[in-house]
Amino acid sequence: MAQFIDMPKLSDTMTVGTLVKWLKKEGDVINAGDMLAEVETDKATMELESFFAGTLLKIFSAAGAQVAIGDPLCAIGKPGEVVAAPAPKTAAPAVATPVAPPAPVAASANVPKPASVPAVPAAAPLAPVPAPAGGRVRISPLARKLAAEKKIDVTLVNGSGPGGRIVRADILAAEKNPPATKAGSGSTFTGGALSSRGPVQEERLVPVSTMRGVIAKRMLESTTQIPYVYLDIEMDAGPLLALREQLNTGLEKEGVKLSVNDFILKACADALRRVPAVNASWEATHIRRHGAAHVAFAVAMEDGLITPVIRDAHLKSIFQISTEAKSLGKKAKEKKLVPAEFTGGTFCVSNLGMMGIPKFTAIINPPNAAILAVGTTVTKPVVKNGQIVVGQTLTVTLSCDHRVFDGAVGAQFLGALKTLLESPALLLV
């Protein structure tokens, strides 16, 4: 009897998956453990594994299709076995289509009805959708890899795949006939005039991706259901920057390069040990106090962000945290994280300091009870020992879930964090 393989739930927030491409075709012999297809979730692109052995009898969903969790993807059985597609277990997600506005109605009270209604002409076939200027580029992982190898700018390539996705054939075509550079794409400013007087981008409707849709839903839930308290504190960043420079210079030959964010992640883990009430989650009738500090950090992606998790950060050195953060960040940008690497965080850090933002507030990612927003270091006059001197300051803002802990507890956490970052040698103990 044939075995059906359904769309699995590959992340905690996943409701549908996009079938990027099939790695096997109908008639292929399948062994248990073989990878059948690549599936894009709201978080990452992952490979679909077969738990059955036999022949791939039938593929029910084509590449590019969005398939709800639990709906059939393919069937595996004995050669020659006849199978029919089972009914979907869930309704397919509706695809939003633009609706033409109604025709204006004349002001006359007596509007005559036409004798006959002309037939509506069939819609012309859609042309390939060009990649959005400055927006998300819909491209298959294989096409992205091929474009990088051939040094092709994917923002200049028109996609011919489902929904305008750029596929391998588009990259090969672009290699033979290089696309022209977009007008106004240069950054040269000459003669005091703008290089282009055209529109800022092509006006078009962009379908909401799975990731962006999940982010929208969760952030709306966060801002409407959580009572927020915001606390910020300014600290002296001079000692932290000096220690970082010493360590990076002294350990350069060993390949060590610590970032400011590495120190902040380590300091947050140690501060959670000192003020454990912040390391908690709201569960309606209970508040869960977490025994381990699993510190997540936000990574920007093409169409949103993801929060990889450094597990048991309170037990790891700053060097271990730095190595793990770099590895997770790289996998996140390549959409290769597995669910265990981006779920289960108990506290989160969002750092926009590297983009020059001096101060901001971040939205809590439930079920966390807090998130730390980190700004950039600012050089400005400060008072030290009664004298005005040039100093370097860093401002961080803690967003707190007031259901879980009060402002005073948040202030204690920020106090512990300030102590650790202004005396960063404590982080090396």
C-alpha positions in Angstrom: 0.0 0.0 0.0 1.4 3.4 -0.9 2.6 5.8 1.8 1.6 9.4 1.5 4.1 12.2 2.6 2.3 15.3 3.9 3.6 18.8 4.4 5.2 18.7 7.9 5.2 21.4 10.5 8.8 22.6 10.4 8.5 25.6 12.7 6.4 26.7 15.6 4.7 29.4 13.7 4.4 27.6 10.3 0.9 27.2 8.8 1.9 26.7 5.1 5.1 25.8 3.3 6.3 26.8 -0.1 7.6 23.9 -2.2 10.8 25.4 -3.6 11.8 22.5 -5.8 11.7 18.7 -6.0 15.0 16.8 -5.6 13.5 13.6 -6.9 11.1 12.9 -9.8 8.3 10.4 -10.4 9.7 6.9 -10.9 12.9 7.4 -8.8 13.8 4.8 -6.3 13.6 6.2 -2.8 15.5 5.0 0.3 14.6 5.9 3.8 16.5 9.1 4.7 16.7 10.4 1.1 15.9 14.1 0.7 12.8 14.6 -1.5 12.4 18.3 -1.8 13.3 21.8 -0.5 10.6 23.5 1.5 10.6 27.2 2.5 8.9 28.0 5.8 8.3 31.4 7.4 11.8 31.0 8.9 14.1 29.0 6.7 14.5 26.8 3.6 14.7 23.1 4.7 15.0 19.7 3.1 12.1 17.3 3.3 13.3 13.8 4.3 11.6 10.5 3.4 10.9 8.0 6.1 9.8 5.4 3.6 11.5 3.3 1.0 10.1 2.5 -2.4 9.3 4.2 -5.7 8.2 7.8 -6.0 4.8 7.1 -7.6 3.2 10.5 -7.7 3.9 14.1 -7.0 0.8 16.1 -6.0 2.2 19.6 -5.6 4.4 21.3 -8.2 7.4 23.4 -7.4 6.4 26.9 -6.3 3.1 25.8 -4.7 2.1 26.8 -1.2 0.9 23.8 0.7 -0.9 23.8 4.0 0.4 21.7 6.9 -0.9 18.1 6.6 -1.8 18.3 2.9 -0.3 15.6 0.7 2.9 16.2 -1.2 3.7 12.9 -2.8 3.2 9.1 -2.6 5.8 6.4 -2.3 5.0 2.7 -2.9 5.7 -0.3 -5.1 6.6 0.1 -8.8 3.5 0.3 -10.9 1.1 0.9 -8.0 -1.7 3.3 -9.0 -2.5 6.1 -6.5 -4.9 8.9 -6.6 -4.4 12.3 -4.9 -6.2 12.3 -1.5 -8.4 15.2 -0.6 -6.6 18.1 1.1 -7.0 18.0 4.9 -7.1 21.8 5.1 -8.4 24.5 2.8 -5.8 26.0 0.6 -4.7 29.5 1.5 -6.6 32.2 -0.4 -4.5 34.3 -2.8 -5.3 37.9 -2.7 -6.0 39.4 -6.1 -6.6 43.1 -6.8 -10.3 44.0 -7.3 -11.2 46.5 -10.0 -13.0 49.5 -8.6 -16.7 49.8 -9.6 -17.6 51.9 -12.6 -18.9 55.4 -11.6 -22.7 55.6 -11.6 -24.4 58.6 -13.3 -26.3 61.0 -11.1 -29.5 60.5 -13.0 -32.3 58.7 -11.1 -33.4 56.8 -14.1 -30.4 54.9 -15.5 -31.4 52.8 -18.5 -30.2 49.2 -18.5 -28.1 48.2 -21.5 -29.8 45.7 -23.9 -27.0 43.3 -23.6 -23.8 42.8 -21.6 -20.7 42.3 -23.7 -18.6 39.3 -22.9 -15.5 40.0 -20.8 -12.3 39.2 -22.8 -10.0 36.6 -21.4 -7.1 38.0 -19.4 -3.8 38.1 -21.2 -1.1 35.8 -19.9 1.1 37.5 -17.3 4.6 38.5 -18.2 7.5 37.5 -16.0 7.5 39.7 -12.8 10.6 41.8 -12.4 12.5 41.8 -9.2 11.4 44.7 -7.0 13.8 47.6 -6.7 15.2 47.7 -3.2 12.7 45.1 -2.0 12.8 41.4 -1.5 14.0 39.3 -4.4 12.1 36.1 -4.8 14.7 33.5 -5.8 15.3 29.8 -5.4 18.3 28.8 -3.3 19.9 27.1 -6.3 19.4 30.2 -8.5 20.9 32.3 -5.7 24.0 30.1 -5.4 24.4 30.1 -9.2 24.1 33.9 -9.4 26.8 34.3 -6.7 29.1 32.0 -8.6 28.6 33.8 -11.9 28.6 37.3 -10.2 25.1 38.2 -11.6 23.1 40.9 -9.9 19.8 39.2 -9.1 18.0 42.5 -8.7 18.4 43.0 -12.5 16.9 39.6 -13.4 13.3 39.0 -14.3 11.8 35.9 -12.7 9.9 33.4 -14.8 9.0 31.0 -11.9 5.7 31.0 -9.8 4.9 34.4 -8.4 7.9 36.0 -10.2 10.5 33.8 -8.5 13.9 33.7 -10.1 14.9 30.2 -11.0 18.0 28.5 -12.4 17.0 29.0 -16.1 16.7 32.8 -15.5 20.2 33.0 -14.2 21.6 31.0 -17.1 19.7 33.3 -19.5 21.1 36.3 -17.8 24.6 34.9 -18.2 24.1 34.7 -22.0 22.4 38.1 -22.2 23.6 40.3 -19.3 20.7 42.6 -18.2 21.2 46.3 -18.6 22.0 48.3 -15.5 18.9 50.0 -14.0 18.8 53.7 -14.6 19.7 55.7 -11.6 21.2 52.8 -9.8 24.6 54.5 -9.4 25.4 56.6 -6.4 27.3 59.3 -8.2 26.1 62.8 -7.4 27.2 65.3 -10.1 26.5 68.9 -10.8 24.3 69.3 -7.8 21.5 67.5 -9.6 20.0 64.1 -9.0 21.2 61.3 -11.4 17.6 60.3 -12.1 14.2 62.1 -12.2 12.2 58.9 -12.5 10.1 57.2 -9.8 11.7 55.8 -6.7 10.6 52.3 -7.7 8.1 50.5 -9.9 4.6 50.8 -8.5 3.3 47.3 -8.1 1.5 45.0 -5.6 4.0 42.7 -3.8 2.5 39.5 -2.3 3.0 39.2 1.4 5.5 36.4 2.0 5.0 33.7 4.6 7.7 35.2 6.8 6.4 38.8 6.6 2.8 37.5 7.3 3.9 35.7 10.4 5.9 38.7 11.6 2.9 41.0 11.1 0.6 38.6 13.1 3.0 38.1 16.0 4.0 41.7 16.3 0.3 42.8 16.3 -0.4 40.3 19.0 2.6 41.5 21.0 1.7 45.2 20.9 -2.1 44.7 21.6 -1.9 42.0 24.3 1.2 42.9 26.3 1.2 45.8 28.7 4.6 47.4 28.0 7.1 49.2 30.3 10.1 50.8 28.6 13.3 51.5 30.5 16.5 52.9 29.2 19.9 53.5 30.7 23.1 55.2 29.4 26.4 53.7 30.2 30.1 54.4 29.7 31.2 52.4 26.7 34.9 53.4 27.0 36.1 50.4 29.1 34.2 47.9 26.9 35.6 49.3 23.6 39.1 49.4 25.1 39.0 45.7 26.3 37.5 44.6 23.0 40.4 46.3 21.1 43.0 44.7 23.4 41.6 41.2 23.0 41.2 41.5 19.2 44.7 42.8 18.8 46.3 40.3 21.1 44.4 37.3 19.7 44.3 38.3 16.0 46.7 35.5 15.1 44.3 33.0 16.6 41.4 34.3 14.5 39.6 35.9 17.4 37.4 39.0 16.5 34.9 39.9 19.2 32.1 42.3 18.4 30.4 44.7 20.8 27.3 42.5 20.4 29.2 39.5 21.7 29.9 41.3 24.9 26.3 42.4 25.2 25.0 38.8 24.7 27.4 37.5 27.4 26.5 40.4 29.7 22.7 39.7 29.3 23.2 36.1 30.2 25.1 37.0 33.3 22.6 39.8 34.2 19.8 37.2 33.9 21.6 35.1 36.5 21.8 38.1 38.8 18.1 39.1 38.2 16.4 35.8 37.2 12.8 37.3 37.4 13.4 38.7 33.9 14.2 35.3 32.5 10.5 34.3 32.5 7.4 33.8 30.4 3.6 34.6 30.8 1.4 31.5 30.6 -2.0 33.0 31.6 -2.5 31.2 34.9 1.3 30.8 35.6 4.5 32.6 35.2 7.2 30.2 34.0 10.6 30.9 35.5 13.3 29.5 33.2 16.3 27.7 34.7 18.6 28.4 31.8 19.4 31.6 29.9 18.8 30.9 26.2 19.7 34.3 24.7 18.3 35.1 21.2 19.5 37.8 18.9 17.8 39.4 16.0 19.2 38.9 12.5 17.9 40.9 9.5 17.0 39.0 6.4 15.7 39.9 3.0 12.0 39.8 4.0 12.1 40.2 7.8 14.1 38.9 10.7 14.8 35.8 12.6 16.1 35.3 16.2 18.7 32.5 16.4 19.2 31.2 20.0 22.4 30.7 21.9 21.4 28.0 24.4 22.8 27.9 27.9 24.5 31.3 27.3 25.0 31.6 31.1 27.4 28.6 31.0 29.4 29.8 28.0 32.4 32.0 27.7 32.4 35.2 25.6 34.6 33.4 23.0 32.1 30.5 22.7 29.2 32.9 22.4 31.1 34.9 19.7 31.8 31.7 17.7 28.3 30.4 18.0 26.7 33.8 17.2 28.7 34.2 14.0 27.8 30.6 12.9 24.1 31.1 13.6 24.1 34.5 11.9 25.6 33.1 8.8 23.1 30.2 8.7 20.2 32.6 9.3 21.1 34.8 6.3 21.3 31.7 4.2 18.0 30.4 5.6 19.6 27.2 6.7 18.6 27.3 10.4 16.8 24.3 11.8 13.9 24.8 14.3 16.1 23.9 17.3 18.3 26.9 16.4 15.7 29.6 16.4 13.1 28.5 18.9 13.1 28.2 22.7 14.8 31.6 23.5 14.0 33.1 26.9 15.4 36.6 26.3 16.2 38.5 23.1 18.7 41.2 22.0 18.0 43.5 19.0 21.0 45.6 18.0 20.7 48.5 15.5 23.8 50.2 16.8 25.8 48.9 13.8 23.4 50.9 11.6 24.1 54.1 13.5 20.8 54.2 15.5 21.6 55.9 18.9 18.4 54.7 20.7 15.2 52.8 19.9 12.5 50.5 21.5 12.0 46.9 20.3 8.9 44.8 20.3 8.8 41.7 22.6 8.8 38.4 20.8 6.4 36.2 22.8 6.6 34.1 24.9 9.7 36.2 26.1 9.0 38.7 28.8 11.6 41.2 27.7 13.8 42.4 24.8 16.9 44.6 24.9 17.3 47.3 22.2 21.0 48.3 21.7 22.0 51.6 20.2 25.3 52.7 18.8 28.2 54.1 20.8 28.2 57.9 20.8 31.2 60.2 21.3 30.1 63.2 23.3 31.1 65.4 26.2 30.7 63.7 29.6 31.5 64.6 33.2 34.2 62.6 34.9 35.6 63.5 38.3 34.0 66.9 38.1 35.6 67.6 34.7 34.0 67.8 31.2 35.9 65.3 29.0 35.3 63.5 25.7 33.5 60.2 26.4 31.9 57.3 24.6 28.4 56.3 25.8 26.0 53.5 24.9 22.2 53.6 25.5 20.2 50.4 25.8 16.4 50.2 26.2 14.6 47.3 27.9 11.0 46.5 26.8 9.2 44.7 29.7 6.1 42.6 29.9 4.4 44.3 32.9 2.4 41.1 33.5 5.6 39.2 34.3 7.6 41.7 36.3 7.4 45.3 37.3 9.6 48.3 36.3 11.7 48.0 39.5 12.8 44.5 38.5 13.6 45.8 35.0 15.7 48.6 36.5 17.6 46.0 38.6 18.4 44.1 35.4 19.6 47.2 33.7 21.7 48.1 36.7 23.4 44.7 36.7 23.9 45.0 32.9 25.5 48.4 33.3 27.9 47.1 36.0 29.0 44.2 33.8 29.5 46.3 30.6 31.3 49.2 32.4 33.6 46.6 34.1 33.9 44.2 31.2 36.7 42.2 32.7 34.0 40.6 34.8 32.7 38.9 31.6 36.0 37.0 31.2 35.8 35.3 34.6 
